[in-house]
Amino acid sequence: MKKILLFSRDPGGANTIIPLVKPLKEKGYKVFLYGKDRALDRYRLFDLKEKGFMDKVKETSEQNILNFLKKEKPDLIITGTSADDMTEKYLWRCTQKLKIPSFAILDQWINYGIRFSKYDVADIKKYEKNKSHDFLPSKILVMDEYAKNEMIKEGVDKDKIVVSGQPYFDFLLQQQKIFKIKKKDSNEFVITFASEPILKTYKTKDIWGYTEQTILNEILLALKKLDISKNILFIIRPHPKEDIAIYKKLLASFKHPKIKLSLETKLSSWDLIKRSDLVCGMSSMFLLESVLLGKQVLSVQIGLKKKDPFILSRRGFLKTVLTRKDLISRLNQLILNERPVCDFDIFKNSIHNVISYVDKVLSGDCNEWDSKKLPEKQI
């Protein structure tokens, strides 16, 4: 029985791995699910029996990971792609030394090249001056042809990139009908703010021109200026990496007769999305999840000074809000009127595609994949 080792460290990486666990087992593979940090929380949310990677490795170093792989002897490794951790990078390098095939699955249309460099995202300026990709798996599985082309522009070897789709998107669509929550108050409009750890990750607003705090303040300021009859429940959803103390201070100080602030850290993302009438944020996966679950979404990036990171805006599906005037106008429209939900398609059969690639590699049918045989459906 072939042994497959799955690993992720971030919530986004965990999302790409989770949908593969059951199908791989059903195919007869012996699956070992490993995780680290916030990925472990995601595994437990889905009642998966994971193994703590650091319990085995003790300290993240290339030599320790090499020793770990020699002991575990996997036939293939599938990982996520962390933005600020070296574990996956060391795994890829060690699999090369041991001649073990490895897949890395991209979860988002952002930071394409730096994930495979010696830098983390806090050092993005250094990376932009030296776009070398020193840590590469056997293959990088990406969401669509657009992502592949973006990676090639970053200088990543095109022969390393395979368009498979993102397994979590398929998984999300499969689960879509299960999560239904009715609101208690029909006159209450529920807005969820999906935060991102920009300050923690980049240490400054100079990278993007804004932070999660500046955008949150812009949205609350705009809501205060609206003349509406509905009561608004404004739910703040911190990113798992964030310190929530600053939000607790905001809740204690915020006063408005029509707007009630709430902090939500326990409800699952799907349940929270289903409860919401509108999801606001910047460019996180939470916004994409919301669109796939049929919810109104608003990407707010007032102050943006780089290329828009929100994929639905770059592809022309949803226009990012860049000014205060536009934010007030869009919020007013969305709260007072029914607006068309963003209608976009995704690269289908992603889980099947990844499993097929696993089968081909482990059966010895091929060492490389014929891109002409890949599915054609894309965003």
C-alpha positions in Angstrom: 0.0 0.0 0.0 1.5 3.4 -1.1 2.0 5.9 1.7 1.0 9.6 1.2 2.0 12.3 3.6 -0.1 15.4 3.7 1.1 18.6 5.4 0.0 22.2 5.9 0.7 25.0 8.3 -1.7 27.8 7.5 -5.5 27.7 7.3 -5.4 28.3 3.6 -3.0 25.5 3.0 -5.1 23.2 5.3 -8.2 24.0 3.1 -6.4 22.6 0.0 -5.4 19.4 1.9 -8.6 18.6 3.8 -10.7 17.7 0.7 -8.1 15.1 -0.3 -7.9 13.0 2.8 -11.1 10.9 2.3 -10.7 10.4 -1.5 -7.1 9.3 -1.1 -8.1 6.8 1.5 -10.9 5.5 -0.6 -8.5 5.0 -3.4 -6.5 2.6 -1.1 -3.7 4.9 -0.2 -2.3 4.9 3.3 -2.7 8.6 4.3 -0.7 10.4 7.1 -2.1 13.8 7.8 0.4 16.2 9.5 -0.1 19.8 10.5 1.4 22.7 12.4 0.1 25.8 14.0 -3.2 27.1 12.7 -3.6 24.2 10.3 -4.3 21.9 13.2 -7.3 24.0 14.2 -8.7 23.5 10.7 -8.2 19.7 10.8 -10.0 19.5 14.1 -12.9 21.5 12.7 -13.5 18.7 10.2 -12.9 16.0 12.8 -9.8 14.7 11.1 -7.2 12.6 12.9 -4.1 14.6 12.4 -0.5 14.2 13.7 1.4 17.1 15.2 4.4 17.6 12.9 6.4 19.4 15.6 5.9 16.4 17.9 8.0 14.4 15.5 10.5 17.1 14.3 10.9 19.1 17.5 12.6 22.0 15.7 12.1 23.2 12.2 15.4 22.7 10.3 16.3 21.0 7.0 18.3 18.3 8.7 15.5 17.4 11.2 13.0 17.2 8.4 15.3 15.1 6.3 15.6 12.7 9.2 11.9 12.7 9.7 11.3 11.7 6.0 13.9 9.0 6.1 12.0 7.5 9.0 8.5 7.9 7.7 9.4 6.8 4.1 6.4 8.3 2.3 5.9 7.5 -1.4 4.6 11.0 -2.1 4.1 14.3 -0.3 1.3 16.9 -0.8 1.6 20.3 1.0 0.1 23.7 1.2 2.3 26.8 0.6 2.9 29.0 3.7 3.7 32.6 3.3 5.9 33.0 6.4 7.2 29.6 7.4 10.0 27.4 6.2 8.5 23.9 6.9 7.0 23.3 3.5 10.1 24.7 1.8 12.3 22.3 3.7 10.0 19.4 3.0 10.3 20.1 -0.8 14.0 20.4 -0.7 14.4 17.2 1.3 12.0 15.3 -1.0 14.4 16.2 -3.8 17.3 14.8 -1.9 15.4 11.6 -1.2 13.9 11.4 -4.7 10.3 11.5 -3.3 7.7 13.2 -5.6 6.1 16.2 -4.0 3.1 18.4 -4.8 2.4 21.9 -3.5 -1.1 23.2 -3.9 -1.6 26.9 -4.3 -4.7 28.2 -2.4 -4.8 31.8 -3.6 -4.1 34.2 -6.5 -1.4 36.1 -4.5 2.3 36.0 -3.6 2.9 33.5 -6.4 6.7 33.5 -6.4 7.7 34.4 -2.9 6.2 31.2 -1.5 9.0 29.3 -3.3 11.8 31.7 -2.3 14.1 32.1 0.7 12.0 35.0 1.8 8.7 35.3 3.7 6.1 37.9 2.9 7.4 40.4 5.4 10.5 40.6 3.2 8.6 41.1 0.0 10.7 44.1 -1.0 13.9 42.0 -0.8 12.2 39.3 -2.9 11.2 41.8 -5.6 14.8 42.7 -6.0 15.9 39.1 -6.2 13.2 36.9 -7.6 14.9 33.5 -7.1 13.0 30.4 -6.3 15.3 28.2 -4.3 12.6 25.9 -2.9 10.5 24.0 -5.4 8.4 20.8 -5.2 8.2 18.4 -8.0 5.0 20.1 -9.2 3.0 23.2 -8.2 -0.7 22.6 -8.6 -2.6 25.9 -9.3 -6.1 27.1 -9.5 -6.4 28.0 -13.2 -4.5 29.1 -16.3 -4.5 32.7 -15.1 -2.6 31.7 -12.0 -0.1 29.6 -14.1 0.6 32.6 -16.3 1.1 34.9 -13.3 3.6 32.4 -11.8 5.5 32.2 -15.1 5.7 36.0 -15.1 7.2 35.8 -11.6 10.0 33.6 -13.1 8.8 30.2 -11.8 9.7 27.4 -14.2 6.6 26.7 -16.3 7.4 23.0 -16.4 6.9 22.9 -12.6 3.3 24.2 -12.9 0.2 22.1 -13.4 -3.4 23.5 -13.6 -5.5 21.3 -11.4 -8.0 23.7 -9.8 -8.2 24.3 -6.1 -9.7 21.3 -4.2 -11.3 23.5 -1.5 -13.5 25.2 -4.0 -15.0 21.9 -5.2 -15.3 20.8 -1.5 -17.1 24.1 -0.7 -19.6 23.7 -3.5 -20.3 20.1 -2.4 -21.1 21.3 1.1 -23.1 24.4 0.0 -26.6 23.1 0.7 -25.8 21.9 4.2 -25.1 25.1 6.0 -28.3 27.2 6.3 -28.9 29.6 9.1 -32.0 31.8 9.4 -31.6 35.2 10.8 -33.7 36.0 13.9 -34.6 39.6 12.9 -35.8 40.2 9.4 -35.2 44.0 9.8 -31.6 43.3 10.7 -28.9 43.5 8.0 -25.9 41.4 8.9 -22.5 42.5 7.7 -19.4 40.5 8.4 -15.9 42.0 8.2 -13.4 39.3 7.2 -10.1 40.6 8.6 -6.6 39.8 7.5 -3.3 39.9 9.5 -1.7 42.6 7.4 0.0 44.4 10.2 1.3 41.2 11.7 2.5 39.9 8.4 4.0 43.0 6.8 4.6 45.1 9.9 3.6 48.2 8.0 0.9 49.7 5.8 3.5 50.8 3.3 3.2 47.5 1.4 -0.4 47.7 0.3 -1.3 51.3 1.4 -3.7 50.1 4.0 -4.1 47.7 6.9 -7.0 45.7 8.3 -7.5 48.5 10.9 -7.6 51.3 8.4 -10.1 49.4 6.2 -12.3 48.5 9.2 -12.4 52.1 10.2 -13.3 53.2 6.7 -16.3 50.8 6.6 -17.6 51.8 10.0 -17.2 55.5 9.2 -19.2 55.0 5.9 -21.9 53.1 7.7 -22.4 55.9 10.2 -23.0 58.3 7.3 -25.9 56.2 5.8 -29.5 57.2 6.3 -31.2 53.8 6.6 -34.1 52.4 8.6 -32.6 48.9 9.1 -30.6 47.9 12.1 -27.1 46.7 11.3 -25.3 43.8 13.0 -21.7 44.3 12.2 -19.7 41.1 12.9 -15.9 41.3 13.0 -14.2 38.1 12.1 -10.5 38.3 13.1 -8.0 36.2 11.2 -6.6 33.3 13.4 -3.2 35.0 13.4 -4.5 38.3 14.8 -4.5 39.5 18.4 -8.2 40.3 19.2 -7.5 42.7 22.0 -7.7 45.7 19.7 -11.2 44.6 18.5 -12.4 44.2 22.1 -11.4 47.8 22.7 -13.4 48.9 19.7 -16.5 47.0 20.8 -16.3 48.7 24.2 -16.0 52.2 22.7 -18.2 52.1 19.7 -21.7 53.7 20.0 -24.4 54.0 17.4 -28.2 53.6 17.7 -28.6 51.6 14.5 -25.3 49.7 14.4 -24.4 46.9 16.8 -20.8 45.5 16.8 -20.0 41.9 17.5 -16.8 39.9 17.6 -17.0 36.3 16.3 -14.1 33.8 16.7 -15.9 30.5 17.2 -18.5 30.1 14.6 -17.3 28.2 11.5 -16.6 30.3 8.4 -19.4 28.6 6.5 -22.0 29.2 9.2 -20.9 32.8 9.6 -21.1 33.4 5.8 -24.6 31.9 5.7 -25.7 34.2 8.5 -24.4 37.2 6.7 -26.2 39.5 4.1 -23.0 41.1 3.1 -19.3 40.1 3.6 -16.7 42.9 3.5 -13.0 42.6 3.5 -9.9 43.2 1.4 -8.8 40.1 -0.7 -8.9 37.1 1.6 -10.2 33.6 0.8 -13.1 34.4 3.0 -14.5 36.7 0.3 -14.1 34.0 -2.3 -15.9 31.4 -0.1 -18.7 33.9 0.4 -19.2 34.3 -3.3 -19.3 30.6 -3.9 -21.9 30.4 -1.2 -24.0 32.9 -3.0 -23.4 36.0 -0.8 -22.9 39.6 -1.6 -19.2 40.6 -1.3 -17.5 44.0 -1.1 -13.7 44.2 -1.4 -12.6 47.5 0.2 -9.0 48.6 -0.4 -9.0 52.4 0.2 -5.4 53.5 0.0 -4.3 50.7 -2.4 -0.9 51.4 -4.0 0.0 48.1 -5.6 -1.7 45.8 -8.1 -5.1 44.8 -6.8 -4.7 41.5 -5.0 -8.4 40.6 -5.2 -8.8 38.1 -8.0 -12.4 38.8 -8.7 -11.6 42.4 -9.3 -8.6 41.7 -11.5 -10.7 39.4 -13.6 -13.6 41.9 -13.9 -16.2 40.1 -11.8 -16.4 42.5 -8.9 -15.1 46.0 -8.7 -12.9 46.8 -5.7 -13.9 49.9 -3.7 -11.0 52.4 -3.7 -12.6 55.6 -2.5 -14.7 56.7 0.5 -17.4 58.1 -1.9 -17.7 54.8 -3.7 -17.8 52.9 -0.4 -20.8 54.9 0.9 -22.6 54.5 -2.4 -22.0 50.8 -2.7 -23.0 50.1 0.9 -26.2 52.1 0.5 -27.1 50.1 -2.7 -26.4 46.7 -1.1 -28.3 47.4 2.2 -31.4 49.1 0.6 -31.7 47.0 -2.5 -31.3 43.5 -3.8 -28.2 43.5 -6.0 -27.1 40.7 -8.4 -24.7 38.2 -6.7 -21.3 37.9 -8.4 -21.6 35.1 -10.9 -18.3 33.4 -11.7 -17.3 29.9 -12.5 -14.4 27.9 -11.1 -12.1 25.3 -12.5 -14.1 22.1 -11.9 -13.2 18.6 -10.7 -10.2 19.8 -8.8 -10.2 17.0 -6.3 -10.5 14.4 -9.0 -7.7 16.1 -10.9 -5.3 16.0 -8.0 -6.1 12.3 -7.2 -5.5 11.5 -10.9 -2.1 13.1 -10.8 -1.3 11.1 -7.7 -2.4 7.9 -9.4 -0.2 8.6 -12.4 2.9 9.4 -10.5 2.7 6.5 -8.0 1.7 4.0 -10.7 4.8 4.9 -12.7 2.7 5.8 -15.8 4.4 9.1 -16.2 7.0 11.4 -14.6 5.6 14.5 -16.3 2.0 15.4 -17.1 0.7 16.2 -20.6 -0.9 19.7 -20.3 -3.0 18.9 -23.4 -5.0 16.3 -21.3 -5.9 18.8 -18.6 -9.5 20.0 -18.2 -10.4 23.2 -20.0 -12.9 24.8 -17.5 -11.5 27.9 -15.9 -12.6 31.0 -14.1 
